[in-house]
Amino acid sequence: MKSNPHPFHVSFLFDLDDHGGLGLGVPWKLRDQSHFFSNAYFFALSADAWEIRGEEFVLKFWIVLLALFVQTSAFAKDKVVTTFSVLEDIVLHLSDDEIEVVNLVPGGTDPHLFEPGPRELNKVREAKILFANGLHFEPWLDHLVKASPDGLIVVYASRDVKPRTLGEHGLHIEDPHAWNSPKELVSYIQVVADELAKAFPKEAVDVRRRAKDFIAKIESIHTHFAKKFEQTPESKRVLLTTHDAAGYLAKAYSIRTISPIGLSTSEDFKTADLSRLLADINRYKVKMIFTEPSHHKVLSERLAAKAKLRLGAELYLDGLSAKGGPADTVEKMLNHNLESILVSMER
């Protein structure tokens, strides 16, 4: 068999080399990790150095590709999926670059109106562990979990929370918005830390250390605002929001809540409830209604006009704001919501 008279060059990933030959360019990340490859595999094949014949070249070519496949698998990150932005931020606080965090409902998006599609299903199928809020916050979750591999670990961050229950539509419904209370948020962090430590034992010490630091920051925020609310007269501690998502927060600071809509923004306001709502507004001398980044913002504006109320700042009670917004981390969310509420009561 005749040798190929034309020089060629083969490195990893297809490209053209300096001589115009077909090559396989080395990914930049792998170039930095060349010590993982044996000298037998991590090199450029060149006809200038080798006289390679047809079948021999094909064999060596596939050996190189196989070695690349095996070695690059070592760099694949374990995926952790979170259902919404609050859990995403908690996991990001506790994990490192070895874990890829994939979130389903981004900040600034209403989780109550979210409908997962094939893209979200694929994300869940690729995950090692999935963190959800629970308490029926994600009614679409069961479908995703049932369509996922049996080995998927599903963790409900609210599992240690004592649920707040409300009577709606003749039923006792559990309020899923527990994270809005710093006390319950700490419980979320502890649950996430415990499960991450179990799933990634090599990272357990660092995960628990980060959790301890994170919890200390949340508790510091709570202590600061607890003192502020204690100094606020009880008669002024009344909060009017578009939907009933501030119950856990209100309990933490002895605040009375009023809402025209129940636990989910998917509900519609019933005109028959208007007289009751206006009576409560007058009874408790409410001066402000807070808006939320949802489709019910128009309702807040109409109620403000009807009851002669001021429009307050947007509260983020269903998740974080979009990236770059005033509440795009858990800490910023707490500070923004609590400060906005406090300022309204001081007027």
N, C-alpha and C positions, 0 to 999 in steps of 0.2 A: 504494500500500500504506500502511495506516495505521500510525503509530508506536505503540509500546506505551505506554499512559498510566501504567503502574505502575512506580515506581522499583525498581531492583534493583541488586545488587552482586555482582561476581564477583571473587574472589581465588583463590588456588590451594588445592586439596583441598576436597572438598565439606563445607560446614558452613552454619550459619545466621548471617547477619551481624547487626549491631546493629539493623537495620531489619526483621528477619524474612525477608530475602530469601535465596534459595539462593546459596551461595557455594562457592568452592574455597579452603580455608584454606591459607596458605603454611606448609610444614613449617618448624619452628624452625631446623633446620640450614641450610636454604636462605635463611632470612631473614638469617642472618649472612653469606651469600655473595652478597648482592644485587648486588655489583659485577660479578658474572659475567654478569648479564643486561642486555640492552640496554633502554633506556627504552621501546622500542616493545613489549616483551613483559612486562616486570616491572612491572605496575601493576594496579590494580583497575579493572574495567570497571563503570561506573555509568551508569544511564539519566539520572541528574541531570546528568551531564557530557556524555553522548552521546545522541543520538537514534538508536537502533539498530533497524534493521528486520530482519524474519525471516531471510532468507537471509544477509544481511550479518552478523548476530549469530552464526549457525551457523559461518560461515567464520572469523570472528575467534576464536570459541570454540575451534575446532580448531587454529588457529595458536598460541594460547596453550598448549594441551595439548601440541602438538608441540614447542614451545620448551622447555617444562618437561621433557619426556622426554629431549630431546637434552642439555640442560644437566645434569640429574641423573645422567646416565650418567657424567659426568666425576667424580662423587663416589663411584662404585662402587669398592670396594677389591679388589685382587687377592687371591685365596684360596690359602693354602698349607695342605695337609692333612698331618697327622702320624699315624702309625699308633698310637702309644702315648705315655704321659705324659712319658717322658724326652725324647723328640724334641720334643714340644710345648714343654717348658720351654727347651730349647736354642734353638729358633726364636724364642720370645718374648724371650729374652735378646738375640738378634742383630738382631731386626727392630724396626720402629717402628709407629706407628698407621696407616701407609699400607697395611699388609699385615694381612689378616684370617687368623688362625691357627685352623684347625678340626681338632680331634683326634678320633680314632675310639674308642680304648680309654682311658677316663678313669682317673686315679689311683685306687688302691684296688680296681681290677678285675683279675682274672686274665686276662692276654692269651692264655694257653694254652687257655682255655675260651671265648674270645670267638667269637661267630658274627655276622657282619655281615648286615644286612638292607637293605631298600630305602632307608632313611634314610641309611645309610652310603654306599650306592652313589651317591645323589644328591650327597652331599658331595664324593665323589671326582670325579664328572662335572663339577662346577663349579670344580675346582681348576686352577691353572696349574702347580703343582709339588707332588709328593707325596714326603714323606720316610718311608722305611721302615727298619727295622733290618736286615732281610736275615738270612742264615744260617738260613733256614727258621723264623724266629721267628713269622712271620705266614703260616701255610699257606693262609689264606683270601685272601691278597692278589691272587694271579693272577686270580682270578675278578673282582675289582673292577676291576683294570687292564684286562682284556680287554673289559669292558663300558663303558669310558670312552673319550672322544674320543682320536683318534690324537695330538693335540698335547700330551697330558699328559706332563710331565717326571717320571720316576720315579728317585729317588736312594736308594741303599742306604748308610746312614750307616756301616756296618761294612766298607765296601769296602776300606779300607786296613789292616784288622786281620788279623793272622795267626791263623787260627782254631785254637782248642783242640779237639782231636778225642777222642772217647771211643768205646770199643767197646760198643755196646748192641745186643742182639738179633742178634748176629753181624755187625753192620754198623759202619762207622766213621762216627759222627755228629758234625757240627760243633756246638759249643756256641755258642748265640746271645747269651749274657749278657755280652758284652764290656764294656759300659758300666760295669759294677760295678768295674772297675779304672780308677783315675784316668788312667793312661797311655793306655788305649784310649778313655776318654771324651774326652780331648784330641783324639784322632784323629777322633772323631765331630764335635766342634765345628768342626774345620778343614774337614771335608768339607761340613758344612752351610753354613759361611760361604762357601766357594768357590762352591757352587751358588746360594746366595742372591745373591751378587755378580754371577754370570752372568745370572741371571734378572731381576734388578733393578739394572741398571748404574748408575742414578742414585743408588742407595743403597749402592753398593759400598764407598766410603770409610768410611762410618759402620758398615757391617756388619763390615768387617775390624778397625776400631778396637774395636768391642764384643767381637769374638771374642778379640782380644789381651788385653783386660781380663778376660774370662771365663776364658780359659785360665790367666792368672796366678793367679786365685783357686783354680782346681782344683789347680794345681801346688803352691800354698801348703798346701792341705789335705793333699796327698800327702806333702810334705816333713815336715809336723808328725807325721803318723802313722807314717811310715817310721822316724823316730827313736824313737818310742815302741815299735814292734814290735821294733826292733833290741835294745832293752833287755830284752825279754821272753825268757826262756829258751826254746830251741828245743823242749824237751820239752812246754812249755805251749802252743805254737803249733799247736793242733789245733782244728778247727772242725766241729761236727756240726750240719748243717742238714737240713730236711725233704727238699728235693730239690737236685740237684747244680747249683746256679746261682751258686755263689761261686768257681768255678774261676779266673777271671781275677783276681779280687780276691785270692784266696789266693796266686797266683803272684807278685803284686806285693809281698807282704810275707812270703814264704817260710812260708806256713801250710799245714798238711796238712788236707785236707777229707775228711769222711765223710758219706755221705748214704744213707738207705734207699731213695730213689727217684731215678730218672735226671734227665734234663734238663727234662722236662716234667711239670707238676703233673697232667696228664691221665692219667699212668700210675698204676697201683695197686701198693701194696706187696705183695710176694709173701712169704708166711709162710716159705717155704723159705729166704729170705735172712736170716731173723731170727738164726739161730745165727752166721752170718758177721758180722753187724752187732754183735751182743753181744760177739763175740770182739775186734773192732776197738775197741770202747768200753773194754773191760777192758785191752787191750794198750796203748792210748795214754792210759789213765787220764782219760778224758773225764768231766767233771763236769756239763756243761750241754748241753742241746739247744735250739736256737733255733727259734722258731715263725715262720710266715709267714702273711700274710693270705690264706689259700686254704682250700679244702675239706679239706686234709690236716692242719689244726690238731689234729684229734682224734688223728691218728696220732702227732704229737709228744707229746701228753699221755699216750698209752698207752705209748710207748717210755720216757718219763720215769719212769712208774710201774714198768715192767718192769725197767729198768736202774738205778733209784734215782738219776735225774738231776734237776738243777734245771731249771726252764723259764726260758729266757732271754727277752729282749725280742724283739718282732717285728722281723725283718729284712725290708727291702724290696728284694728281689732280682729281681723281675719288673716293676718300675716304681715310680713314686712312690706315696706315700700319697694318700688322698683330700684335697681341699682342707681346710686347717685342721689336718691331721694332722702328725705329727712329721717327715715326710719328703716334703713337698709341693713341694719344689724340688730340683734336682739337687744343689746345695750341701748342703742340709739332709739329703738322702738319704745322701750320702757321710759326712757328719759323724755322723749317727745310726748307720749301720751299722758304721762303723769304731770308733766310741767304744764301742758295745755289745759288739762282739767283743773289743776290748782289755780292757775291764773284766772280762769273763768269764775272761780269761787271767791276770789279776792276782790273782784270788781263790785 
